[in-house]
Structure formats: structure tokens, C-alpha cells
Amino acid sequence: MLGKILPDACDRSGHSLAFLLYIDPKKKYSMATKNETISVAVATRNRAHMLNETLESLEKQRIIPHEIVVFDNASSDETRKVVERMQGRLPIKYQYCRKIGINPTRNHALKKCAGDIIFFLDDDLYCHPHLIAVILDFFRRKPYVAAVQGFLGNYQPDRLVPSVSQFTESTVAAVRCRNNETVILPTMITTSVFAIRKCIVDDHQLSFDESLERGGDREFAHKIITQGLEIGYEKNAIVLHKNWSSTAWKYLQRRIRYGKARASIVRKYGATWIEEQNKRMGWREIINLAGKETICFGVIKKAAFFTLVGLGHILTRISFLYHLLKADLSM
């Protein structure tokens, strides 16, 4: 597992058992932030029930953010009512985004958030009570970093398919795309738990590419890194994702979409990312890591885990090559 088990006292305090797989109990977090303010930006679309649970976990933060802004991407459910119910309990604001798409919504957040730090979170997360404190502490300790990537954990570690999905998309990337606390490849970046200084956004005129259907967060990170700016990695800035793929079919469909996103990025910037990440961590290393991740699994469950990881890789590769070829033929 990625972390150590917390003492029993922490379990009795009400923390989710899923967090016990990740949090380092010896880590201490500074409350000093040099008066930096932080805006939490939550993009959402028609997931009011999940949004409500995410906001409730933000209500339990040891440090309450300067503002929480919910960017509603043209929802037709009760998203606005969820935000209104939280007013008075949280410093929360509501922004309606007419242009459908995650990247236009992210760009809206870059313009509207008022904090010194803009902290992107998904709408389907459970946030540890120390999350905001950990992010602010990282920026305080490393004032030269432009942004910070956190770790996306699994809310259902006992279920097979969510565990496979989280391992493939989060754990592997967290190992092969960084050097200690520095991100070196943009392929590990996800705005599910990603913070950036607003002055960096303004000074470097950063924005998300609205022409991309998927992979916009990785393309955004590429812009940051290629301008000589540093993205930090904080393994203890952990959120638990509730909406990992729930079935094998959904997981495989997600891998197909990931291949398409990878093709879009390669067409724009070349294959350097993929070549570099494969050099840093090939299949042998991934298998070894999967073995450690499944050490508590039974034989059948472990075999299913490895099978899904392998199938996902194959489908990602096929989808990637197909969309590259399709783009070449259409030119």
C-alpha cells in the first residue's frame, strides 16, 4: 500500500477507513500560510447528490478556504439548490457556465476565482480534513513552485474495478512521472486535486485548450513545465474519488477515451511524453507495483486485477493508434 495505517485513535475520530491506506501519521502540517488566500474551484454538471457530499467534506476542513466557487456547467438538476443550502455554512459562491465542456468551465474558474491560489477539485470527492492545510503548507515551504498536484485515492478500496481504475490512472502516474516532490511529466496531472498560483496564471496568460475533448489538464501542465515553471507533488494532499469506473466495461470504455485524449496531445506536441514515461517505467515495473498493490488480494481477485490492467493498456494503445491514423487520413 502507499501509506501507513493510522493509529486506532484516528480511526475512532471518524476518518474514512479508505484514508488509512494513504495518510502518513508522522506528517505535521503548518498552519502558517503568510496570509495567502485560497479559492476552491469545483466544476460540476448534473451531479447534485455527489456535489453535496463533496461540499460537506469541505465543511470539515481544519482550515476553511477563502472561498469555494461552484462552477455549474449548465446543469438541469438541483445543483444550484445544493449550493444555496450550503450558504451560511461555507464561504460559497455559485457561477453558472453556459458553454458546455470541462475546459471552458476551467477557464471560467481561472478568471473568476479571487484567491492567491486556485485549487481545482472534482465534484465527486471525499476530502480529508487536513487537505487545505496540506496544500497551503506546501506552497509556504516551497514558494518557488507554480502549482501543486495532490494524490487521487480510492473511496472503495475493497472493490476490484475501482481499485484497478485508480491504480492505472493515479498510482502508476504518481510513481513514474515525478522526481520526489517535483512533477517532471504532465501525464500525471489531473485537476481532480490540483492547485496553482493565480499570479502564475495571470503573468503567463495560462488557459485550458477548449478544442480538446479530453486531456486538457495534461495539456495545461505541459504549458507550465515548458515555460520553466515547477509543479510540485504532495503525496499527503489526498482526496478519495467516489466515481472510479464501477464495472469492467466502464473501465475499458474509459481507457479507450484515454487513448483518444493521448492521440490529441501527441498530434499537438509530439510523442515525447509517452516515450519518456515508458523509459521511466515499463511493463515490468508496472507489474511489480501491481503486485505490491494487490498483496492482500486472493488469487482470483489478483488475477482479475492483472487481467483488467493488461486489457486496459491494450485498448488504450489501440484507441491511441486508431485516432492518430484517423487524423492523418483526414488531413
MIKEKE-907317 format. One record per residue (C-alpha): y, x negated, z. Coordinates in steps of 0.1 Angstrom, whole numbers, padded with zeros to 4 digits, always signed. Example, Ala and Ser with C-alpha at 12.3 -4.5 7.8 and 13.67 -1.06 7.14 Angstrom:
BEGIN
-0045-0123+0078;-0011-0137+0071;
REM end
This chain:
BEGIN
+0000+0000+0000;+0036-0010-0005;+0047-0010+0031;+0035-0009+0067;+0026+0020+0088;+0054+0030+0112;+0047+0033+0149;+0034+0066+0162;+0067+0073+0177;+0083+0075+0143;+0056+0100+0132;+0063+0122+0162;+0100+0122+0153;+0094+0144+0123;+0094+0119+0094;+0072+0128+0065;+0039+0111+0066;+0044+0101+0030;+0073+0079+0041;+0049+0059+0064;+0034+0044+0033;+0066+0027+0023;+0091+0020+0051;+0093-0014+0068;+0096-0006+0106;+0112-0040+0113;+0141-0035+0089;+0175-0029+0106;+0204-0013+0089;+0241-0020+0095;+0264+0010+0099;+0294-0012+0088;+0305-0003+0053;+0340-0018+0051;+0353+0018+0046;+0336+0022+0012;+0331+0058+0004;+0300+0071-0014;+0296+0101-0037;+0261+0116-0042;+0257+0130-0077;+0229+0155-0082;+0222+0167-0117;+0202+0199-0119;+0191+0226-0142;+0172+0258-0132;+0155+0243-0101;+0174+0260-0073;+0144+0260-0049;+0139+0223-0053;+0177+0216-0051;+0179+0234-0018;+0152+0212-0003;+0169+0180-0015;+0202+0191+0000;+0185+0199+0033;+0172+0164+0034;+0207+0150+0027;+0219+0171+0056;+0197+0150+0079;+0213+0116+0069;+0223+0092+0096;+0255+0086+0076;+0268+0117+0058;+0282+0108+0023;+0319+0112+0015;+0310+0139-0009;+0279+0155-0026;+0286+0168-0061;+0260+0191-0077;+0263+0190-0115;+0249+0222-0128;+0236+0217-0163;+0241+0254-0175;+0216+0269-0151;+0207+0305-0152;+0191+0307-0117;+0207+0307-0082;+0219+0271-0083;+0255+0280-0075;+0245+0302-0046;+0224+0273-0032;+0255+0251-0032;+0277+0278-0017;+0252+0283+0012;+0255+0246+0019;+0293+0246+0021;+0303+0241+0057;+0271+0222+0064;+0278+0194+0039;+0308+0180+0021;+0295+0196-0011;+0312+0205-0044;+0300+0223-0075;+0306+0213-0111;+0294+0234-0140;+0285+0214-0171;+0284+0235-0203;+0269+0208-0226;+0232+0208-0221;+0215+0174-0217;+0210+0149-0189;+0231+0122-0204;+0262+0144-0209;+0257+0156-0173;+0255+0120-0160;+0287+0111-0179;+0304+0141-0163;+0294+0127-0129;+0309+0093-0137;+0342+0110-0144;+0343+0135-0115;+0329+0116-0085;+0357+0103-0063;+0338+0078-0041;+0339+0040-0044;+0301+0042-0050;+0284+0068-0072;+0249+0075-0060;+0227+0093-0085;+0199+0114-0070;+0174+0138-0087;+0173+0174-0076;+0136+0173-0066;+0136+0146-0039;+0130+0142-0002;+0154+0116+0012;+0147+0095+0042;+0174+0099+0070;+0184+0063+0065;+0188+0065+0027;+0227+0065+0026;+0229+0039+0053;+0205+0016+0034;+0225+0018+0002;+0258+0012+0019;+0243-0017+0038;+0230-0033+0006;+0265-0032-0010;+0280-0046+0021;+0256-0075+0023;+0259-0082-0015;+0295-0074-0025;+0289-0091-0059;+0263-0066-0072;+0274-0039-0096;+0247-0014-0088;+0215-0009-0067;+0182+0006-0077;+0161+0022-0050;+0124+0030-0048;+0109+0062-0061;+0079+0071-0039;+0054+0099-0040;+0057+0130-0018;+0020+0138-0023;+0001+0105-0019;-0032+0123-0013;-0032+0139-0048;-0047+0120-0077;-0024+0128-0107;+0010+0125-0088;-0003+0091-0075;-0012+0079-0110;+0022+0091-0123;+0041+0074-0095;+0021+0042-0099;+0027+0040-0136;+0064+0048-0137;+0076+0033-0104;+0053+0009-0087;+0044-0012-0117;+0081-0014-0128;+0092-0024-0093;+0068-0054-0094;+0073-0067-0130;+0110-0060-0137;+0127-0079-0109;+0130-0112-0090;+0131-0104-0053;+0163-0083-0049;+0176-0087-0084;+0166-0064-0114;+0161-0085-0145;+0148-0059-0169;+0164-0025-0174;+0130-0008-0179;+0127-0003-0141;+0159+0016-0138;+0159+0053-0130;+0188+0074-0120;+0165+0093-0096;+0178+0069-0070;+0205+0046-0085;+0239+0037-0071;+0268+0020-0090;+0303+0009-0080;+0329+0032-0096;+0352+0003-0103;+0325-0013-0125;+0322+0020-0144;+0359+0021-0150;+0365-0016-0157;+0337-0019-0181;+0340+0016-0196;+0303+0023-0190;+0288+0056-0201;+0254+0070-0209;+0244+0073-0246;+0244+0111-0253;+0225+0106-0285;+0194+0096-0266;+0170+0124-0256;+0152+0101-0231;+0157+0066-0218;+0194+0070-0212;+0192+0054-0177;+0175+0023-0191;+0200+0020-0219;+0228+0023-0193;+0212-0005-0173;+0210-0026-0204;+0248-0024-0208;+0253-0035-0172;+0229-0065-0174;+0241-0077-0208;+0277-0078-0195;+0266-0104-0170;+0266-0079-0141;+0239-0078-0114;+0218-0049-0104;+0202-0052-0070;+0169-0038-0058;+0165-0023-0024;+0129-0015-0016;+0138+0004+0015;+0161+0028-0003;+0133+0052-0007;+0131+0088-0019;+0099+0108-0023;+0096+0125-0057;+0081+0160-0054;+0078+0167-0091;+0055+0140-0104;+0031+0153-0130;+0008+0178-0113;-0020+0178-0139;-0037+0152-0161;-0024+0170-0192;+0012+0170-0179;+0009+0133-0171;-0003+0124-0206;+0024+0145-0222;+0049+0126-0201;+0035+0093-0213;+0039+0105-0249;+0076+0113-0242;+0080+0079-0226;+0067+0062-0258;+0092+0082-0278;+0120+0070-0255;+0108+0034-0257;+0110+0037-0295;+0146+0049-0294;+0156+0020-0272;+0138-0006-0294;+0154+0008-0326;+0188+0002-0309;+0183-0031-0292;+0151-0047-0305;+0118-0053-0287;+0130-0079-0262;+0125-0058-0231;+0089-0049-0239;+0079-0084-0248;+0094-0098-0216;+0079-0072-0193;+0044-0078-0209;+0048-0115-0203;+0057-0109-0167;+0028-0085-0160;-0001-0079-0184;-0031-0057-0180;-0050-0080-0157;-0021-0079-0132;-0018-0042-0135;-0055-0037-0128;-0052-0059-0097;-0022-0040-0085;-0041-0007-0091;-0070-0020-0071;-0047-0026-0041;-0031+0008-0046;-0064+0026-0045;-0081+0007-0018;-0086+0038+0003;-0099+0059-0026;-0135+0069-0030;-0155+0057-0060;-0150+0088-0082;-0113+0091-0074;-0107+0054-0081;-0125+0057-0114;-0103+0087-0123;-0072+0068-0113;-0080+0038-0136;-0090+0062-0164;-0057+0080-0164;-0037+0048-0161;-0056+0035-0192;-0052+0067-0212;-0016+0069-0203;-0010+0034-0216;-0028+0041-0249;-0009+0073-0255;+0024+0056-0247;+0016+0029-0272;+0005+0054-0299;+0036+0075-0294;+0058+0044-0295;+0044+0032-0328;+0044+0067-0343;+0081+0072-0336;+0090+0037-0348;+0072+0044-0381;+0087+0078-0384;+0122+0064-0380;+0115+0037-0406;+0102+0062-0431;+0131+0085-0427;+0157+0057-0434;
REM end
